[in-house]
Amino acid sequence: MTELVTFGETMALFAARRTGPLRFARDFDLGLGGAESNVAIGVARLGHRATWVGRVGEDEFGDLIRATLTGEGVDTRAIPDPDAPTGLMIKGRRTADLVDVRYYRKGSAGSRLRPDDLDPALISSARVLHVSAITPALSPSARESVAHAIAAARAAGVLVSLDVNYRRALWTPQEAGAWLRDTIGGVDVLFATVPEGRLVADVEDPAELAKALASLGPSYVLVKSGSQGALELSDGVLRRARPYRVTEVDPVGAGDAFAAGWLADWLAGAEPGRRLDTACAAGAFAVTSQGDWESLPRRADLGLLGRSADDVSR
């Protein structure tokens, strides 16, 4: 039986090897990326059973997604769609400090997810359902799928986790805010950055923002502030965690890693301070190499961040 179920679009990822405008790129690394599958990989690496569900094209990229997720220990329910291709994500560095990500997902297989792709029995047998606000922005049928999954989880008493993961290329702040206000009351765990939280509550201070979001229904509110750390509000207690200092190579995927670390420790029954620290550590690991998920840690890796800069692992 799985412990965490998640679903959404995973895309083929082409990452330019040289810095500068993408039009001058000549060499690319091929991989994959998707917010929900990143979380599934992160949870699996931290020792828990995770299932990912999503549509993929009947193409080489769909095969890549299926093989990679399976190889990472994720129970992969990749639904082949003969009428649509696997979506694409192109990533480059416009400058050394600015990542440029472009999506080609309109009409993709992943955007055609529909409610009957999701097995209510699978959801009800899990301990956690994790969704992101990317999926409802993809299409009406994908939005219906999220509502269907949340309803199934709530009926079965399964913890519902939502990461805001706002993508301005998919919908406006007004559209995202309206959906979030309608949905947040039905979730147990909410992950958001300060700008994402302000889609719903016009509060700037992270602690006050967490309180405003918690008043809408979630039992656990996690507010991420990047290099300033993160905080968790649960059981009426506000807990803060300082960030780990690492050399950033690729910032994409840090939020997914944070969610994976927190959820894995919740599944393990860790106390609140520990799970918040694990979330921060996982987020720090995620940015230390190229790729959306490749640097996600295993349990044995978590202690490495405390080593001094000149330590060598032998």
C-alpha positions as CSV (number, residue, x, y, z in Angstrom):
1,M,0.0,0.0,0.0
2,T,1.2,3.5,-0.8
3,E,1.7,6.2,1.8
4,L,1.5,9.3,-0.4
5,V,-0.5,9.7,-3.6
6,T,0.1,12.6,-6.0
7,F,-0.8,13.4,-9.6
8,G,-0.2,16.1,-12.2
9,E,1.8,16.8,-15.3
10,T,5.4,15.7,-15.7
11,M,7.3,17.0,-18.7
12,A,10.4,16.3,-20.6
13,L,13.0,18.9,-19.6
14,F,15.7,20.3,-21.9
15,A,18.3,22.3,-19.9
16,A,20.7,24.5,-21.9
17,R,24.4,23.9,-21.0
18,R,25.5,27.5,-21.7
19,T,24.5,30.8,-20.1
20,G,22.9,33.4,-22.2
21,P,19.8,33.8,-24.4
22,L,18.2,30.5,-25.3
23,R,18.5,31.3,-29.0
24,F,22.3,30.8,-28.8
25,A,22.1,27.5,-26.9
26,R,23.5,24.6,-28.9
27,D,23.7,21.8,-26.3
28,F,21.0,20.6,-23.9
29,D,20.7,18.0,-21.2
30,L,17.6,15.9,-21.4
31,G,15.7,15.1,-18.2
32,L,12.2,15.5,-16.7
33,G,10.5,17.7,-14.3
34,G,7.1,18.1,-12.6
35,A,6.2,19.6,-9.3
36,E,4.2,16.6,-8.1
37,S,6.6,13.9,-9.4
38,N,9.4,15.8,-7.8
39,V,7.6,15.5,-4.4
40,A,7.0,11.8,-5.1
41,I,10.7,11.2,-5.7
42,G,11.7,13.2,-2.6
43,V,9.3,11.2,-0.4
44,A,10.5,7.9,-1.8
45,R,14.2,8.8,-1.3
46,L,13.4,9.6,2.3
47,G,12.1,6.1,2.9
48,H,8.3,6.2,2.2
49,R,6.1,4.7,-0.5
50,A,4.9,7.2,-3.0
51,T,2.6,6.9,-6.0
52,W,2.4,9.3,-9.0
53,V,-0.4,9.4,-11.5
54,G,-0.4,11.3,-14.7
55,R,-0.9,11.3,-18.5
56,V,2.0,11.0,-20.8
57,G,2.3,10.9,-24.6
58,E,2.9,7.7,-26.4
59,D,6.4,8.9,-27.3
60,E,10.0,8.7,-26.2
61,F,9.5,11.4,-23.5
62,G,6.6,9.5,-22.0
63,D,8.8,6.4,-21.9
64,L,11.5,8.5,-20.2
65,I,9.1,9.7,-17.5
66,R,7.8,6.2,-16.8
67,A,11.3,4.6,-16.6
68,T,12.9,7.4,-14.5
69,L,10.1,7.5,-11.9
70,T,10.0,3.8,-11.6
71,G,13.7,3.7,-11.3
72,E,13.5,6.2,-8.4
73,G,11.2,3.8,-6.5
74,V,8.0,5.6,-7.2
75,D,4.8,3.6,-8.0
76,T,4.2,5.1,-11.4
77,R,0.7,5.1,-12.9
78,A,1.6,6.8,-16.2
79,I,-1.5,6.8,-18.4
80,P,-0.6,6.7,-22.2
81,D,-2.5,9.2,-24.3
82,P,-2.4,8.3,-28.0
83,D,-3.8,11.7,-29.0
84,A,-1.5,14.2,-27.3
85,P,2.3,14.6,-26.8
86,T,4.2,14.8,-23.6
87,G,4.7,18.4,-22.6
88,L,8.1,20.1,-22.8
89,M,9.9,22.4,-20.4
90,I,13.0,24.4,-21.6
91,K,15.3,25.8,-19.0
92,G,18.3,28.1,-19.5
93,R,20.2,30.8,-17.6
94,R,19.8,34.2,-19.1
95,T,22.6,35.3,-16.7
96,A,24.5,33.5,-14.0
97,D,21.9,34.5,-11.5
98,L,18.7,34.4,-13.5
99,V,17.0,31.1,-14.6
100,D,14.7,31.3,-17.6
101,V,12.0,28.5,-17.7
102,R,9.6,28.1,-20.6
103,Y,6.7,25.7,-20.8
104,Y,5.2,24.0,-23.9
105,R,2.2,22.2,-22.5
106,K,-0.9,23.5,-24.2
107,G,-2.8,20.5,-25.5
108,S,-0.3,18.1,-23.9
109,A,-1.1,14.7,-22.6
110,G,-0.7,15.9,-19.0
111,S,-3.1,18.7,-19.4
112,R,-5.8,16.2,-20.5
113,L,-6.0,14.6,-17.0
114,R,-9.6,13.8,-16.1
115,P,-11.3,12.6,-13.0
116,D,-11.7,9.0,-14.1
117,D,-7.9,8.7,-14.4
118,L,-7.8,8.8,-10.6
119,D,-8.7,5.7,-8.6
120,P,-10.6,6.6,-5.5
121,A,-9.6,3.3,-3.8
122,L,-5.9,4.3,-4.3
123,I,-6.5,7.7,-2.8
124,S,-8.5,6.3,0.2
125,S,-5.8,3.7,0.9
126,A,-3.1,6.3,1.3
127,R,-2.1,8.4,4.3
128,V,-1.5,11.6,2.3
129,L,-2.9,13.1,-0.9
130,H,-0.6,15.8,-2.3
131,V,-1.7,18.2,-5.0
132,S,-0.5,21.5,-6.4
133,A,-2.3,24.5,-7.8
134,I,-0.5,24.0,-11.1
135,T,-2.9,21.1,-12.0
136,P,-6.2,23.1,-11.9
137,A,-4.7,25.8,-14.1
138,L,-4.0,23.3,-16.9
139,S,-7.5,22.6,-18.1
140,P,-11.1,22.3,-16.9
141,S,-10.8,18.5,-16.7
142,A,-7.6,18.8,-14.7
143,R,-9.3,21.2,-12.4
144,E,-12.2,18.7,-11.9
145,S,-9.7,16.0,-11.2
146,V,-8.2,18.0,-8.3
147,A,-11.7,18.5,-6.8
148,H,-12.5,14.8,-7.3
149,A,-9.3,13.7,-5.6
150,I,-9.7,16.1,-2.6
151,A,-13.3,14.9,-2.1
152,A,-12.2,11.3,-2.1
153,A,-9.4,11.9,0.3
154,R,-11.6,13.9,2.7
155,A,-14.2,11.2,2.7
156,A,-11.6,8.6,3.7
157,G,-9.9,10.7,6.3
158,V,-6.7,11.1,4.3
159,L,-4.5,14.1,5.0
160,V,-4.7,16.6,2.1
161,S,-1.6,18.6,1.2
162,L,-1.6,21.6,-1.2
163,D,1.4,23.5,-2.5
164,V,0.4,26.8,-4.1
165,N,3.2,26.6,-6.7
166,Y,1.8,29.6,-8.6
167,R,2.7,29.8,-12.3
168,R,1.8,33.1,-13.9
169,A,2.1,31.6,-17.4
170,L,-1.0,29.5,-16.6
171,W,-3.4,31.9,-14.9
172,T,-3.8,35.3,-13.5
173,P,-3.4,36.2,-9.8
174,Q,-7.1,36.8,-9.7
175,E,-7.9,33.4,-11.1
176,A,-5.5,31.6,-8.9
177,G,-6.6,33.5,-5.8
178,A,-10.3,32.7,-6.5
179,W,-9.6,29.0,-6.8
180,L,-7.4,28.9,-3.7
181,R,-10.0,30.7,-1.6
182,D,-12.5,28.0,-2.7
183,T,-10.1,25.2,-2.1
184,I,-8.0,25.9,1.0
185,G,-10.8,25.2,3.4
186,G,-10.7,21.6,2.3
187,V,-7.0,21.0,2.8
188,D,-5.0,20.1,5.9
189,V,-1.5,21.2,4.9
190,L,-0.7,24.3,2.9
191,F,2.7,25.2,1.5
192,A,3.2,28.7,0.1
193,T,5.8,31.4,-0.3
194,V,4.9,34.9,0.9
195,P,4.0,36.1,-2.6
196,E,1.9,33.0,-3.1
197,G,0.1,33.4,0.2
198,R,-0.7,37.0,-0.7
199,L,-2.8,35.7,-3.6
200,V,-5.3,34.8,-0.8
201,A,-4.5,37.1,2.1
202,D,-3.1,40.6,1.7
203,V,-0.5,40.3,4.5
204,E,3.2,40.8,4.1
205,D,4.7,39.6,7.4
206,P,5.3,35.8,7.2
207,A,4.0,35.0,10.7
208,E,0.8,37.1,10.2
209,L,0.3,35.6,6.8
210,A,0.5,32.1,8.3
211,K,-2.2,33.0,10.8
212,A,-4.4,34.5,8.1
213,L,-4.1,31.4,6.0
214,A,-4.6,29.1,8.9
215,S,-7.9,30.9,9.7
216,L,-9.2,29.6,6.4
217,G,-9.0,26.0,7.5
218,P,-5.6,24.2,7.2
219,S,-4.2,22.6,10.3
220,Y,-0.6,23.1,9.1
221,V,0.6,26.2,7.3
222,L,4.1,26.3,6.0
223,V,5.4,29.7,4.7
224,K,8.7,29.6,2.8
225,S,10.9,32.7,2.7
226,G,13.9,31.4,0.6
227,S,17.2,32.6,2.1
228,Q,15.3,33.9,5.1
229,G,14.2,30.4,6.2
230,A,10.7,29.1,6.8
231,L,8.0,28.8,9.4
232,E,5.3,26.4,10.4
233,L,2.0,27.3,12.2
234,S,0.3,24.2,13.7
235,D,-1.6,23.5,16.9
236,G,-1.6,27.2,17.6
237,V,2.3,27.2,17.8
238,L,4.5,29.2,15.4
239,R,7.9,27.5,14.7
240,R,10.7,29.0,12.7
241,A,13.7,27.4,11.0
242,R,16.8,29.1,9.7
243,P,17.9,28.1,6.2
244,Y,21.0,26.0,5.4
245,R,23.7,27.9,3.7
246,V,24.7,26.1,0.4
247,T,26.1,27.2,-2.9
248,E,23.1,27.5,-5.3
249,V,23.5,25.9,-8.7
250,D,19.9,25.6,-9.8
251,P,17.0,27.0,-7.7
252,V,14.2,25.2,-9.5
253,G,12.6,22.4,-7.4
254,A,13.5,23.7,-4.0
255,G,9.9,24.2,-3.0
256,D,9.0,20.7,-4.1
257,A,11.9,19.3,-2.1
258,F,10.8,21.3,1.0
259,A,7.3,19.8,0.7
260,A,8.7,16.3,0.3
261,G,10.9,16.7,3.3
262,W,8.1,17.9,5.5
263,L,5.6,15.3,4.3
264,A,8.2,12.4,4.7
265,D,8.8,13.4,8.3
266,W,5.1,13.8,9.0
267,L,4.7,10.2,7.7
268,A,7.5,9.2,10.0
269,G,5.8,10.8,13.0
270,A,8.6,13.3,13.6
271,E,8.0,16.1,16.0
272,P,7.3,19.5,14.5
273,G,10.7,21.1,14.8
274,R,12.3,18.1,13.2
275,R,10.1,17.9,10.2
276,L,10.5,21.7,9.6
277,D,14.3,21.2,9.7
278,T,14.2,18.3,7.4
279,A,12.1,20.3,4.9
280,C,14.7,23.1,5.0
281,A,17.5,20.6,4.5
282,A,15.8,18.9,1.6
283,G,15.2,22.3,0.0
284,A,18.8,23.2,0.4
285,F,20.0,20.0,-1.2
286,A,17.7,20.6,-4.2
287,V,19.5,23.7,-5.3
288,T,23.0,22.3,-5.2
289,S,23.1,20.7,-8.6
290,Q,21.5,21.0,-12.0
291,G,18.0,19.5,-12.4
292,D,14.6,19.7,-10.7
293,W,15.0,16.6,-8.5
294,E,18.4,15.0,-9.0
295,S,19.9,16.3,-5.7
296,L,17.0,15.4,-3.5
297,P,18.5,13.8,-0.4
298,R,18.2,10.4,1.2
299,R,18.1,10.0,5.0
300,A,21.8,9.4,5.2
301,D,22.5,12.7,3.4
302,L,20.7,14.9,5.8
303,G,23.6,15.2,8.2
304,L,26.1,16.3,5.5
305,L,25.0,19.9,5.5
306,G,26.5,20.4,9.0
307,R,30.0,19.6,7.8
308,S,32.6,22.3,7.3
309,A,33.4,23.5,3.9
310,D,36.7,21.6,3.7
311,D,35.3,18.2,4.8
312,V,35.8,15.3,2.4
313,S,33.6,12.2,2.5
314,R,35.8,9.1,2.2
